[in-house]
Amino acid sequence: MFRKNILGASMALLVASAAFTAGPAVAAPSQSDVLTHYAALAHAKYEDSLTTAKALDAAIDALIASPSEDTLKAARAAWIAARVPYQQSEVYRFGNPIVDDWEGKVNAWPLDEGLIDYVDAGYGVESDSNSLYVANIIANPKIAINGAEVDASVITPALLSDTLHEAGEVEANVATGYHAIEFLLWGQDLNGTGPGAGKRPYTDFDTANCTNGNCDRRAAYLKAASELLISDLEEMVAAWAPEGEATKAVMADEKAGISAILTGMGSLSYGELAGERMKLGLLLHDPEEEHDCFSDNTHASHLNDAVGIASAYTGEYTRVDGTKMTGPSVSELVVEKDAALDAEMKAKLTKTLDAMNAMAKRAETVEAYDQMIGEGNAEGNATVQAAIDGLIDQTQTIERVIASLDLGTIELEGSDSLDNPNAVFQ
């Protein structure tokens, strides 16, 4: 990853009306209060991620027990629902090493799907950078990793996490997490920038009428990945409990804790979301450069990342059961220093959310995200670019918030896609 040094340089003040409602003037909360609420929101988001992952697991059980169009459709719907709270938690990754070190187990992408299962002939049969490019664990109970034979005859969560995930020290060997499950539920999206997502048939899990072979092992892999996702999320729920490791870490140094909040907002806004997840795909017009590529759910993932960024600033979160959480926030700290700057920050967050919602609406009514970034699609490209512009613009204000709170120099994630576009084509 490339990094961008932020010194909080001054710039022209741009104030727009914010959609976030300003409350009556009150004394600013303490940094400790803000951090306590920040940790409580993290705990709630990971709890909701766990709750929805358990619902996904139940839907997977139903699919495996009785494969049909309906049970496959229900499992896919449960996967999409599970992405909502998890994506809103991603703002905690940057600035919190505990989360960043863990995140690769649950949300790593892109993946070389040939590691896991059968792929279309157009995928190819080898890769110079990955000896396991078409290892196909589901079809092969024995494989070689770094010259050593591995017994994969029984597919378990431990096999996936301890042996296969990033096997051979290759990051594209993603064997676990949301995207491995997504691939198993949808299969490859072979439509390029044309309409349509993956079209895996339910009979791929039907041992009585099996298509594409190894239906029992495919079901075992799907179940193992689902169980592993639950245990990984349980780990993060525990970490953000009041006495958990992550909560203690963020509370240990109040200035560092507030910096972590803004690092998360800025790094996710700029280098990760605007750059690696959005601008790169737009520059290359490449349908493979989309976050939820098998399911055509990328628009929702990007939108929920933006919702999570706003949540980190305002201290507001709506749980999956509809409960609304509010509490001491960075916004209130900024109001005490510079009310106009707080209004600017809220206005820019709202502008980005408006652009993201417009992109999501287009995805749901006109064309999928991978079509939007296709070459020659001026209107679709512009819709995605508007969201990117909002993210870049709000990052500039995050820099000014960092300066206003006297937090010193903070490193935010950068991206070649934004900082050195020519390198993308080399």
PyMOL commands that set and color helices and strands:
alter all, ss='L'
color gray80, all
select helices_A, chain A and resi 31-65+69-92+97-107+113-115+121-123+157-164+167-169+178-186+202-205+215-239+245-251+254-284+298-314+330-337+339-365+369-372+378-404+416-419+421-424
alter helices_A, ss='H'
color red, helices_A
select strands_A, chain A and resi 2-6+142-145+148-151+317-318+324-325+410-414
alter strands_A, ss='S'
color yellow, strands_A
deselect
rebuild
show_as cartoon
